[in-house]
Amino acid sequence: MTPVRPGRPGGLRGLLALLLLALGACSWGGGSIRPQWIDGQSPNYPDSQYLVGVGQAESRPRAEEQAYAALARIFKAAITAEAKDWESYVVVEQGGQTSTERHLTLDKVTTVTSDKVLESVRVLDTWFDQRTRQYYALAGMDRAQAEAAMLERMGALDREIESQVSEARRAKEKLLYARNLKRATTNLVIREAYNTDLRVIRLSGKGLSPAYRLAELTAELEQFLVTNLGMAVALSGPEAPPVAHALVEGLAREGFSVVEVDSEAGGEQADLLIRGTVATWPIEVGDPQFRYVRWCADAVVEDVPTHRVIGAVTKGGKEGHVAEREALSKAVRVMQQEFSANLAKALAAYVYGEQDLMVPVSAPSGCSKETVMPKTGR
């Protein structure tokens, strides 16, 4: 074996150093020539084949993140622009203010679709500017590959939507109809967003029309809820009227119709009956500056045709103020929100099959001894 002489470029350590330098230069393109893709299109990554985004930062990881973000913004901007066609489903107006609770939000739709479409993205090229000490990264997706993946996802959603609509229209039970149609409309929103992504990916800008239109399915569901799934509210107690009013408004916002309780039939004209008690009373807590009022609200939800209790809600708490009357007003406002609004959302989630209603076995500890749970059956 020939010994390695110090200083010879052919030495093992010298060769290893040269290899490492070469690899570093290749991996981060630190040459003096500025790549064309930084300032626009490059013949190496033609627009006909790639959809790209450029990132710039003081570190390599950050530059790559910025490149991915640049691509994500393209898709988000497209979805935001198209959302006007289905935002009536995504967003619900509440008293002049926009609320997105429990409904698909634009941000959620964007996140779901962006996560999927960005699975096709990879770092195509990088460059390090020796003069400015800035890193550049080019992230992109192959249009043909991304289109194939998107069409596969849309096809799977189309089959699922078709199955859900068919099951809804064959269903003999009202809840099965509502649940399947709700799932179909939810999937159709995602499908609309995927179709927007497809138009971005394709140079032609053309999408793929769905078998069902979101507006038509949504209208079908809303009409069914109004005509076939009536609800009745029967709350008792001195503060029951404002609490019941808030509950009726909450149910209406969720798309349900509220019918009058037939005192002789006991709510037989409704499909679901919400029956409960609302109570408030002053309490002493040893605070000389404030007066406190405790509140309690109990309700059971009954399936009227079968007389079966499907769930119950109990809420309790206390509110304070320097004046007892104001403390009582605060307690009523809290009941309207924490009891009425939350119960309306819980009922909607139950009807749509998103969660079950809980059935407590006793009244909440905050209720007075005079407050009793309504009957849970007949």
C-alpha positions in Angstrom: 0.0 0.0 0.0 1.4 3.3 -1.0 1.6 5.8 1.9 -0.3 9.1 1.6 2.0 12.0 1.4 1.1 15.1 3.3 -0.1 17.9 1.1 -1.0 15.7 -1.9 -4.4 16.5 -3.3 -4.9 12.8 -4.0 -4.8 12.1 -0.2 -7.8 10.5 1.4 -8.7 13.4 3.6 -8.2 15.9 0.8 -10.4 13.9 -1.5 -13.1 13.7 1.1 -13.0 17.4 1.7 -13.3 18.1 -2.0 -16.3 15.7 -2.2 -18.0 17.4 0.7 -17.5 20.8 -0.9 -18.9 19.6 -4.2 -21.9 18.1 -2.5 -22.6 21.3 -0.6 -22.4 23.4 -3.7 -24.7 21.0 -5.6 -27.3 20.9 -2.8 -27.5 24.6 -2.4 -26.6 25.9 -5.8 -24.2 28.5 -4.4 -22.9 29.5 -7.8 -22.6 33.1 -9.0 -25.3 32.7 -11.7 -28.7 33.7 -10.4 -31.3 31.0 -11.5 -34.0 32.2 -13.8 -36.8 30.7 -11.6 -36.2 33.3 -8.9 -37.4 36.2 -11.1 -39.9 34.3 -13.2 -40.3 31.3 -15.5 -37.4 28.9 -16.2 -37.0 26.6 -19.1 -36.0 23.9 -16.6 -39.4 24.1 -14.9 -41.9 25.2 -17.7 -45.3 26.4 -16.6 -46.9 23.8 -18.9 -45.5 21.1 -16.6 -45.1 22.6 -13.2 -47.0 24.9 -10.8 -44.3 26.5 -8.6 -43.7 28.9 -5.7 -40.5 30.7 -4.6 -39.4 31.2 -1.1 -36.6 33.5 0.3 -35.2 33.6 3.8 -32.0 33.7 5.9 -32.0 30.0 6.5 -32.6 27.0 4.3 -35.6 25.5 6.2 -37.3 28.9 6.3 -36.8 29.4 2.6 -38.4 26.0 1.8 -41.3 26.9 4.1 -41.8 30.1 2.3 -41.8 28.3 -1.0 -44.5 25.9 0.2 -46.5 28.9 1.6 -46.3 30.7 -1.8 -47.9 27.7 -3.5 -50.5 27.3 -0.7 -51.6 31.0 -1.2 -52.4 30.3 -4.8 -54.9 27.7 -3.9 -56.3 29.6 -0.9 -56.9 32.7 -3.1 -58.7 30.6 -5.6 -61.0 29.0 -3.0 -61.7 32.4 -1.4 -62.7 33.8 -4.8 -65.0 30.8 -5.5 -66.5 30.6 -2.1 -69.2 33.1 -2.8 -71.1 30.3 -4.6 -71.3 28.2 -1.5 -70.6 30.5 1.4 -74.4 30.5 2.3 -73.8 27.0 3.5 -70.5 27.5 5.1 -71.4 30.7 7.0 -74.5 31.4 9.0 -75.6 34.9 9.8 -76.6 35.5 13.5 -78.2 38.9 14.4 -76.1 40.8 11.9 -72.9 39.1 12.9 -71.2 36.2 11.1 -71.0 33.0 13.1 -69.2 29.9 11.9 -69.8 27.7 15.0 -70.5 24.0 14.3 -70.6 24.7 10.5 -67.9 24.2 8.0 -65.8 27.3 7.9 -63.9 28.7 4.9 -60.6 28.3 6.8 -61.4 24.6 7.5 -62.3 23.9 3.9 -59.1 25.6 2.8 -57.0 23.7 5.3 -58.5 20.3 4.3 -58.0 20.9 0.6 -54.6 22.5 0.9 -53.2 19.7 3.0 -54.2 17.2 0.3 -53.0 19.2 -2.7 -49.7 20.1 -1.1 -48.9 16.4 -0.7 -47.8 16.6 -4.3 -45.4 19.4 -3.7 -41.6 19.0 -3.4 -38.5 21.2 -3.5 -37.4 21.4 -7.1 -34.3 23.6 -6.8 -32.4 25.8 -4.3 -29.8 28.5 -4.5 -27.7 30.5 -2.0 -26.8 34.1 -2.8 -23.2 34.5 -1.4 -23.4 38.2 -1.6 -26.7 38.8 0.3 -26.4 35.6 2.3 -30.0 34.8 1.3 -31.4 31.3 0.6 -33.8 30.7 -2.2 -36.0 27.6 -2.7 -38.3 26.6 -5.5 -41.2 24.3 -4.5 -43.5 22.9 -7.1 -45.8 20.2 -8.3 -46.0 18.2 -11.5 -49.3 19.3 -13.0 -50.1 15.9 -14.5 -49.4 14.0 -11.3 -51.3 16.4 -9.2 -54.3 16.3 -11.5 -54.4 12.5 -11.4 -54.3 12.6 -7.6 -57.1 15.2 -7.4 -59.3 13.4 -9.9 -58.9 10.2 -7.8 -60.0 12.1 -4.6 -62.9 13.7 -6.4 -64.1 10.4 -7.7 -64.1 8.8 -4.3 -66.1 11.8 -2.9 -68.6 11.6 -5.8 -69.2 7.9 -5.0 -69.7 8.7 -1.3 -72.0 11.6 -2.1 -74.1 9.4 -4.5 -74.4 6.7 -1.8 -75.4 9.2 0.9 -78.1 10.9 -1.3 -79.5 7.5 -2.4 -79.6 6.3 1.2 -81.4 9.5 2.3 -84.1 9.3 -0.3 -84.7 5.6 0.5 -84.8 6.2 4.2 -88.1 5.7 6.0 -86.9 7.3 9.2 -86.7 11.1 9.3 -83.4 11.2 11.2 -81.8 8.8 8.6 -82.9 11.1 5.8 -81.6 14.2 7.5 -78.3 12.7 8.5 -77.4 11.2 5.1 -78.4 14.4 3.3 -76.4 16.5 5.7 -73.3 14.3 5.2 -73.8 14.6 1.4 -73.9 18.4 1.6 -70.8 18.4 3.8 -68.9 16.3 1.4 -70.1 18.4 -1.5 -68.6 21.5 0.0 -65.2 19.7 0.2 -65.8 18.4 -3.4 -66.4 22.0 -4.6 -63.1 23.0 -3.0 -61.3 20.2 -4.7 -62.8 21.2 -8.0 -61.4 24.7 -7.4 -58.0 23.2 -6.8 -58.3 21.2 -10.0 -59.0 24.4 -12.0 -55.8 25.8 -10.5 -53.8 22.7 -11.4 -55.0 22.5 -15.0 -53.6 25.0 -17.5 -57.1 25.1 -19.1 -58.6 26.3 -15.9 -61.5 23.8 -16.3 -63.0 21.7 -13.5 -65.2 18.7 -13.3 -68.9 19.3 -12.7 -70.6 17.4 -9.9 -73.6 15.2 -10.2 -75.4 17.2 -7.5 -75.4 21.0 -6.9 -74.8 22.2 -3.4 -77.6 24.8 -3.5 -80.1 22.2 -4.5 -79.2 19.6 -1.8 -79.1 22.3 0.8 -82.5 23.5 -0.2 -83.8 20.0 -0.1 -82.5 19.5 3.4 -83.8 22.8 4.7 -87.3 22.1 3.2 -87.3 18.6 4.8 -86.4 20.0 8.3 -89.1 22.7 8.0 -91.9 20.4 6.9 -91.0 17.0 8.5 -89.0 17.6 11.7 -90.9 20.0 13.8 -89.8 20.9 17.4 -91.8 22.2 20.3 -90.5 24.0 23.4 -92.3 23.8 26.8 -90.3 25.5 29.6 -91.8 26.5 32.9 -90.6 28.9 35.6 -90.8 32.7 36.1 -87.8 33.3 33.8 -88.9 30.7 31.2 -90.2 33.1 28.5 -86.9 34.8 27.6 -85.0 31.6 27.8 -87.5 29.8 25.6 -87.4 32.6 23.1 -83.6 32.3 22.9 -84.0 28.5 22.4 -86.5 29.0 19.6 -84.2 31.4 17.9 -81.3 29.0 18.2 -83.3 26.2 16.7 -84.4 28.4 13.8 -80.8 29.3 13.1 -80.0 25.6 12.9 -82.7 25.2 10.3 -85.5 23.7 12.3 -89.1 24.7 12.5 -90.7 25.3 15.9 -94.4 24.5 16.4 -96.7 25.5 19.1 -97.2 23.1 21.9 -100.7 21.6 21.9 -101.7 21.6 25.5 -104.3 18.9 25.0 -102.0 16.6 22.9 -99.0 17.4 25.0 -96.9 18.4 22.0 -98.1 15.6 19.8 -97.9 17.9 16.7 -94.1 18.0 17.1 -91.5 15.4 16.3 -89.2 16.4 19.2 -90.4 18.0 22.4 -88.1 20.0 24.7 -89.7 20.1 28.1 -88.0 21.6 31.1 -87.8 23.9 34.1 -86.0 27.2 34.6 -85.4 28.5 38.1 -83.5 31.4 39.7 -83.1 32.4 43.4 -81.0 34.7 45.5 -78.1 33.3 47.5 -75.8 34.6 50.3 -72.1 34.2 49.7 -70.7 36.5 52.4 -69.9 39.4 50.1 -71.2 42.7 51.5 -70.7 44.5 48.2 -72.4 42.1 45.8 -75.8 40.3 45.5 -75.8 36.9 43.8 -78.4 34.9 42.0 -78.2 31.3 41.3 -79.8 29.8 38.1 -80.6 26.4 37.0 -82.1 25.0 33.8 -83.1 21.4 33.2 -84.7 20.0 30.1 -85.4 16.6 28.5 -85.7 16.0 24.8 -88.5 13.6 23.9 -89.2 11.8 20.7 -92.9 12.5 20.6 -94.1 9.6 18.3 -92.4 7.0 20.5 -92.5 8.9 23.8 -88.9 8.0 24.2 -86.5 10.3 26.0 -83.4 10.7 23.7 -81.4 13.1 25.9 -81.3 15.8 28.5 -79.4 18.9 29.3 -78.7 20.4 32.8 -77.0 23.7 33.4 -76.5 25.8 36.5 -74.4 28.7 37.8 -74.5 32.0 39.6 -74.1 35.6 38.7 -73.4 38.7 40.8 -73.9 42.4 40.8 -74.2 45.3 43.3 -78.0 45.2 42.7 -80.0 42.0 42.9 -82.2 42.9 39.9 -79.1 43.3 37.8 -77.7 40.0 39.0 -81.0 38.4 38.0 -80.8 40.0 34.5 -77.2 38.7 34.1 -78.4 35.2 35.2 -81.1 35.2 32.5 -78.7 36.4 29.8 -76.3 33.6 30.8 -79.1 31.1 30.7 -80.0 32.3 27.2 -76.5 31.6 26.0 -75.2 28.6 28.0 -78.5 26.7 28.1 -80.6 27.8 25.1 -77.9 28.4 22.5 -75.9 25.3 23.5 -79.0 23.1 23.6 -80.0 24.2 20.1 -76.5 23.3 18.8 -76.6 20.0 20.7 -79.9 19.1 19.1 -78.6 20.0 15.6 -75.6 17.8 16.2 -77.9 15.0 17.3 -80.2 15.3 14.3 -77.3 15.3 11.9 -75.7 12.3 13.7 -72.6 14.2 14.9 -73.0 13.4 18.6 -75.5 11.9 21.0 -77.4 13.7 23.7 -76.5 12.9 27.3 -79.1 11.7 29.7 -78.1 12.7 33.3 -79.5 10.6 36.1 -80.1 13.5 38.5 -80.4 17.2 38.7 -77.2 19.3 38.8 -75.8 20.1 42.2 -76.3 23.8 41.7 -80.1 23.5 41.5 -82.4 24.1 44.5 -84.3 21.4 46.2 -87.5 22.7 44.8 -86.2 22.3 41.2 -87.0 18.8 40.0 -86.2 17.0 36.7 -89.1 16.8 34.3 -90.6 13.3 33.7 -88.4 11.2 31.4 -91.1 9.2 29.9 -94.8 8.2 29.8 
